[in-house]
Amino acid sequence: MPNRLIKFASMLIIFMPVFLITGPFLSDLSVILIDLIFLYLIFKNQNTDVLLRNNLFIFFFIFNVYISIRSIFTDEIFFSLKSSLPYVRFLVFIFAVSYFLRINKKLEKNFSKLFLLLILVVCVDAIFQYIFGFNFLGFRIDNPDKLNGFFKDEAVLGSYLIRLFPLILVTFFSLYGFKDNKFKFYILFILVSFVIFLSGSRSSLALLILFVTLIMLLFNELRKTFLIISSISILLLIFLLQVSEKLKYKTYINFYNPIQTMFFASDLYPLEQKNFYFFTPVHDTHYRTAYNIFKENKIFGAGNKMYRIVCSKEGIYINKFSCTSHPHNFYMQVLAENGIIGLVFIASLFIMVFFKLFKEIFLRNFKNEKKYDNKSILLLIGIFLNLWPIIPSGNIFNNWLSILMYFPGGFLMYFTSNRVK
């Protein structure tokens, strides 16, 4: 029985990137099943210390208890609790993935094979859709300035790729290594980066630039080649912008126009003429609305999922862009819905990861030393990207997005605990 459960959980982990493409239902169901199998096995083997004596688990369990208690004191208790109470499943998911990687020695390799194949198919499909207007499944471009690929009418291709990019590179190293497969590595990196650019997601492109910067700071062996590739890519992009009206229009709509809007007044913001916006007038409204909610309850916030409920109240509402499901920034959302106490948790994690990376940059560049192996560093960078505050983002409590962010964490826990070189 335990062996069958381990194989089943391992299979769910292997297919998790596929389930994420299909939407939140199968991926979230898989998380729940993996968690239940994991909890059954550790209780059966009397190995609960793997959770109860782990500082990370205790830290985030307290966070989950806090947001759940806060939900009880909202005007929409059950509506808020649906988001906060079961959120602990993603924390358990990290430990579950690490656990199954450790006890199933074939899992890492099998996952890597399917994952890399999937990413290649996703990227080729996206390029095909960009050229012909429809993808392999017949899905047409839903938004003229974005690619949706296999995600049908959801413009999340860029987010999917950039948030899994570190794990993509880790699986490449697991299968092929680097020294004898440099050319394949660079082709893979360029391919994924190019599709992120084509996806039309400004946030994903910004995170990609940050990702490349951190790689050059942390991987001396890649720095020179990455500088060359980046320079060639910029020159090639400039050339393509001159010869392709389609690419020029897409670039203007996705990147130039929003940047221009940040610094000049816009009719989208009817209350006042401003000479600066946070990203766009719409995002600016979301953030200011979230700040107004925060001012109403600075310590505890309004409660999970309550942004969409209280955004229309007098003293909080700004204009027609105020009310949406969330304020499109992790930190502004936590500040509005969970207050200063909630912000302490997410900010503490970001600061911890920041200092780990900063210390590693110092060690690698000035001491010629390493505290973490390359796989762990890539995954740490991934967490840093997910928690990067100065960028528009999705709903931090969203099921689909949470799986994207937590899933690589299980691999990081596995590599750091085993010190794989």
C-alpha positions as a printed Julia matrix, in Angstrom:
421×3 Matrix{Float64}:
   0.0    0.0     0.0
   2.64   2.65    0.91
   4.61   1.91   -2.27
   1.51   2.41   -4.4
   0.77   5.68   -2.65
   4.35   6.86   -3.17
   4.17   6.0    -6.89
   0.81   7.76   -7.22
   2.04  10.91   -5.45
   5.22  10.85   -7.55
   3.15  10.63  -10.73
   1.09  13.64   -9.64
   4.3   15.61   -9.04
   5.67  14.63  -12.45
   2.51  15.84  -14.2
   2.03  18.97  -12.08
   3.38  21.34  -14.81
   0.89  19.76  -17.24
  -1.98  20.16  -14.76
  -1.05  23.82  -14.32
  -1.59  24.37  -18.04
  -5.09  22.87  -17.83
  -6.09  25.35  -15.13
  -6.52  25.42  -11.34
  -8.81  22.41  -10.85
  -6.5   19.45  -11.62
  -3.42  21.17  -10.2
  -5.15  22.09   -6.92
  -6.72  18.63   -6.63
  -3.25  17.12   -7.1
  -1.82  19.34   -4.36
  -4.51  18.13   -1.95
  -3.94  14.46   -2.83
  -0.16  14.79   -2.55
  -0.56  16.5     0.84
  -2.92  13.82    2.15
  -0.64  10.98    1.06
   2.35  12.75    2.6
   0.55  13.35    5.91
  -0.68   9.75    6.01
   2.85   8.4     5.47
   4.58  10.59    8.04
   1.92   9.87   10.69
   2.04   6.18    9.86
   5.83   6.16   10.19
   5.7    8.44   13.26
   7.87  10.97   11.43
   5.9   14.13   12.17
   9.07  15.89   13.33
   9.73  16.66    9.67
   7.02  19.31   10.09
   6.62  20.08   13.77
  10.3   20.76   14.4
  10.91  22.73   11.24
  11.21  26.5    11.74
   9.91  27.29    8.26
   6.78  25.22    8.81
   6.16  26.79   12.23
   6.69  30.3    10.82
   4.18  29.91    8.0
   1.75  27.84   10.05
   1.52  30.8    12.43
   0.89  33.03    9.4
  -1.92  30.71    8.27
  -3.47  30.7    11.75
  -3.28  34.5    11.81
  -5.01  35.06    8.44
  -7.66  32.48    9.35
  -8.44  34.14   12.69
  -8.57  37.51   10.92
 -11.15  36.07    8.5
 -13.41  35.12   11.43
 -13.67  38.8    12.38
 -14.77  40.01    8.94
 -18.32  40.75    7.81
 -18.04  37.93    5.24
 -16.65  35.13    7.43
 -17.08  32.1     5.18
 -16.2   34.02    2.03
 -12.92  35.11    3.62
 -12.2   31.78    5.31
 -12.4   29.95    1.95
  -9.17  31.72    1.04
  -7.32  31.75    4.36
  -8.09  28.48    6.17
  -7.04  25.98    3.45
  -4.0   28.05    2.44
  -1.86  25.81    4.66
  -2.05  23.13    1.95
   0.59  24.99   -0.07
   2.96  25.02    2.89
   2.5   21.26    3.37
   2.98  20.87   -0.39
   6.59  22.11   -0.14
   7.45  19.46    2.42
   5.54  16.8     0.51
   7.42  17.42   -2.76
  10.75  17.36   -0.91
   9.74  14.16    0.9
   8.81  12.25   -2.26
  11.92  13.43   -4.07
  13.96  12.04   -1.19
  12.31   8.63   -0.92
  11.77   8.07   -4.66
  15.21   8.26   -6.26
  13.81   8.1    -9.8
  11.4   11.0    -9.31
  13.84  13.83  -10.03
  15.02  12.3   -13.31
  11.54  11.3   -14.51
  10.15  14.71  -13.65
  13.03  16.44  -15.45
  12.47  14.49  -18.67
   8.77  15.25  -18.96
   9.13  18.85  -17.74
  11.79  19.8   -20.27
   9.82  18.17  -23.08
   6.71  20.05  -21.98
   8.54  23.4   -21.89
   9.9   22.84  -25.41
   6.39  22.05  -26.69
   4.93  25.09  -24.89
   7.58  27.4   -26.38
   7.34  26.04  -29.93
   3.54  26.2   -29.73
   3.67  29.84  -28.6
   5.97  30.83  -31.47
   3.66  28.97  -33.88
   0.7   30.9   -32.48
   2.55  34.21  -32.85
   3.28  33.51  -36.52
  -0.02  31.96  -37.62
  -2.52  33.38  -35.11
  -3.54  30.0   -33.68
  -1.7   27.25  -31.8
  -1.46  23.46  -32.19
  -4.85  22.99  -30.51
  -6.51  25.66  -32.63
  -6.63  28.26  -29.85
  -6.54  31.71  -31.4
  -4.88  34.78  -29.89
  -7.47  36.14  -27.47
  -5.74  39.49  -26.92
  -3.84  41.09  -29.84
  -0.97  42.22  -27.63
  -0.53  38.91  -25.76
   0.01  35.22  -26.48
  -2.08  32.66  -24.66
  -0.71  29.41  -26.2
  -2.1   26.32  -24.47
  -3.75  28.53  -21.83
  -6.67  29.25  -24.19
  -8.2   32.59  -23.08
  -5.87  33.14  -20.1
  -2.92  35.48  -20.74
  -0.64  33.74  -18.23
   1.97  32.21  -20.56
   4.67  34.67  -19.46
   3.93  34.16  -15.77
   3.99  30.38  -16.15
   7.39  30.42  -17.86
   9.19  33.02  -15.73
   8.03  31.56  -12.41
   9.15  28.09  -13.49
  12.29  29.28  -15.32
  14.69  28.53  -12.43
  13.2   25.04  -12.1
  13.53  24.58  -15.88
  17.27  25.23  -15.63
  17.57  23.0   -12.57
  15.98  20.08  -14.42
  18.35  20.68  -17.33
  21.32  20.44  -14.95
  19.82  17.29  -13.41
  19.61  15.57  -16.78
  22.59  16.9   -18.7
  24.91  18.84  -16.44
  26.5   21.98  -17.87
  30.12  21.5   -18.96
  29.4   19.16  -21.86
  26.07  20.68  -22.83
  26.65  24.42  -22.85
  25.22  24.91  -26.32
  21.96  23.13  -25.41
  21.73  25.19  -22.23
  22.08  28.5   -24.07
  19.55  27.46  -26.74
  17.06  26.53  -24.02
  17.65  29.79  -22.18
  17.25  31.91  -25.32
  14.13  30.01  -26.4
  12.31  30.45  -23.06
  13.41  34.1   -22.79
  12.21  34.84  -26.32
   8.77  33.35  -25.64
   8.5   35.34  -22.4
   9.12  38.47  -24.46
   6.59  37.42  -27.11
   4.01  36.62  -24.41
   3.47  40.35  -23.94
   3.61  40.22  -20.15
   5.43  43.3   -18.9
   5.81  41.9   -15.39
   7.3   38.67  -16.71
   9.78  40.58  -18.87
  10.84  42.71  -15.89
  11.37  39.56  -13.82
  13.34  38.02  -16.7
  15.71  41.0   -16.75
  16.15  40.67  -12.98
  16.71  36.92  -13.37
  19.44  37.4   -15.99
  21.1   40.07  -13.83
  21.22  37.79  -10.79
  22.56  34.88  -12.85
  25.42  37.05  -14.11
  26.19  38.13  -10.54
  26.13  34.58   -9.15
  27.5   32.43  -11.97
  30.93  33.57  -13.03
  31.14  30.86  -15.68
  28.04  32.25  -17.4
  28.74  35.98  -17.09
  30.77  36.56  -20.25
  28.51  34.44  -22.46
  25.37  36.01  -21.05
  26.72  39.5   -21.74
  27.41  38.51  -25.33
  23.99  36.87  -25.74
  22.24  39.88  -24.18
  24.06  42.3   -26.46
  23.28  40.24  -29.56
  19.65  39.86  -28.48
  19.24  43.63  -28.07
  20.77  44.3   -31.49
  18.62  41.59  -33.06
  15.5   43.01  -31.4
  16.31  46.49  -32.71
  16.7   45.03  -36.22
  13.43  43.07  -35.99
  11.59  46.16  -34.78
  12.7   47.92  -37.96
  11.52  45.19  -40.33
   8.44  43.78  -38.56
   5.43  46.05  -38.15
   3.69  43.33  -36.15
   6.49  43.15  -33.59
   6.82  46.93  -33.51
   3.12  47.34  -32.73
   3.23  44.6   -30.07
   6.28  46.18  -28.41
   4.67  49.63  -28.42
   1.4   48.4   -26.9
   3.04  46.21  -24.25
   6.09  48.21  -23.22
   6.59  51.68  -24.63
   3.04  52.95  -24.2
   2.71  51.86  -20.51
   6.11  53.4   -19.66
   5.08  56.63  -21.36
   1.79  56.59  -19.44
   3.65  56.32  -16.12
   5.11  59.8   -16.51
   2.41  61.74  -18.31
  -1.16  62.64  -17.45
  -3.88  60.33  -18.78
  -7.62  60.57  -19.31
  -7.93  57.21  -17.55
  -7.41  58.99  -14.24
 -10.32  61.45  -14.02
  -9.81  62.88  -10.55
  -6.63  64.81  -11.09
  -3.91  65.47  -13.61
  -0.8   63.69  -12.43
   2.7   63.63  -13.86
   3.54  60.19  -12.47
   1.69  56.89  -12.03
   2.66  53.63  -10.4
   3.09  51.57  -13.6
  -0.24  52.6   -15.2
  -3.22  54.73  -14.13
  -5.19  51.51  -13.5
  -2.48  50.0   -11.29
  -2.05  53.37   -9.61
  -5.73  53.3    -8.66
  -5.51  49.73   -7.32
  -2.55  50.59   -5.09
  -4.08  53.79   -3.74
  -7.34  51.98   -3.04
  -5.43  49.25   -1.19
  -3.64  51.92    0.81
  -6.98  53.48    1.76
  -8.16  50.07    2.98
  -4.95  49.7     4.98
  -5.52  53.07    6.67
  -8.89  51.8     7.93
  -7.22  48.92    9.81
  -3.46  49.25    9.84
  -2.63  46.42   12.24
  -4.86  43.56   11.05
  -6.12  44.62    7.62
  -9.57  43.94    6.2
  -9.2   40.14    5.95
  -8.55  37.73    3.08
 -10.52  38.42   -0.14
 -12.05  41.53    1.42
 -10.4   43.99   -0.97
 -13.15  43.32   -3.52
 -15.82  43.82   -0.84
 -14.68  47.07    0.81
 -13.15  48.78   -2.23
 -16.44  50.57   -3.02
 -16.89  52.07    0.44
 -16.81  55.83    0.96
 -13.32  57.06    1.81
 -11.76  54.05    0.06
 -13.2   54.24   -3.46
 -11.18  56.43   -5.85
 -12.58  55.88   -9.33
 -14.04  53.2   -11.61
 -10.78  51.22  -11.5
 -10.79  50.88   -7.7
 -12.83  47.7    -7.48
 -11.33  44.46   -8.72
 -10.61  41.08   -7.15
  -7.23  42.18   -5.76
  -4.87  45.19   -6.04
  -2.38  43.44   -8.39
   0.59  43.64   -6.07
   1.42  41.05   -3.4
   2.59  43.55   -0.82
  -0.28  46.01   -1.31
  -2.73  43.1    -1.12
  -1.26  41.75    2.12
  -1.08  45.26    3.56
  -4.76  45.9     2.74
  -6.1   42.47    3.72
  -3.73  41.36    6.5
  -2.28  44.63    7.79
   1.16  45.29    9.2
   1.22  41.89   10.94
   0.64  40.09    7.65
   3.19  42.23    5.88
   5.83  41.28    8.46
   5.6   37.64    7.37
   6.0   38.15    3.63
   8.57  40.92    4.05
  10.61  38.77    6.46
  10.8   35.97    3.9
  11.86  38.37    1.15
  14.55  39.95    3.35
  15.85  36.52    4.37
  16.17  35.39    0.74
  17.7   38.74   -0.22
  20.47  38.41    2.35
  21.13  34.78    1.41
  21.62  35.8    -2.22
  23.63  38.89   -1.28
  25.94  36.8     0.88
  26.32  34.23   -1.9
  27.17  36.98   -4.41
  29.87  38.22   -2.04
  31.28  34.73   -1.4
  31.36  33.75   -5.07
  32.82  37.0    -6.37
  35.24  38.0    -3.62
  36.06  34.83   -1.67
  35.83  32.24   -4.43
  33.58  30.21   -2.12
  30.08  28.72   -2.32
  27.61  28.08    0.45
  24.9   26.71   -1.84
  25.11  24.47   -4.9
  24.03  25.89   -8.26
  20.65  24.17   -8.26
  19.76  25.63   -4.86
  20.9   29.1    -5.92
  18.72  29.02   -9.02
  15.69  28.07   -6.92
  16.51  30.74   -4.34
  16.55  33.25   -7.19
  13.12  31.9    -8.15
  11.73  32.66   -4.69
  13.33  36.11   -4.86
  11.6   36.77   -8.21
   8.25  35.62   -6.84
   8.57  37.95   -3.87
  10.0   40.94   -5.78
   7.86  43.85   -4.52
   8.22  46.55   -7.19
   6.08  44.99   -9.89
   2.42  44.29  -10.67
   1.44  40.76   -9.72
  -1.54  38.45   -9.33
  -3.51  37.44   -6.28
  -1.06  36.05   -3.73
  -3.76  33.68   -2.4
  -4.83  32.46   -5.84
  -4.69  28.65   -6.1
  -3.01  28.47   -9.51
  -0.44  31.16   -8.78
   0.32  29.74   -5.33
   1.15  26.34   -6.83
   3.48  28.01   -9.33
   5.29  29.75   -6.48
   5.38  26.92   -3.92
   6.12  23.97   -6.23
   9.82  24.88   -6.84
  10.15  25.36   -3.07
   9.86  21.6    -2.61
  12.82  21.07   -4.93
  14.81  23.73   -3.07
  14.15  22.01    0.26
  15.22  18.69   -1.26
  18.49  20.05   -2.71
  19.48  22.04    0.38
  18.76  19.12    2.71
  20.79  16.76    0.53
  23.47  19.28   -0.5
  23.44  18.03   -4.08
  26.44  19.38   -5.98
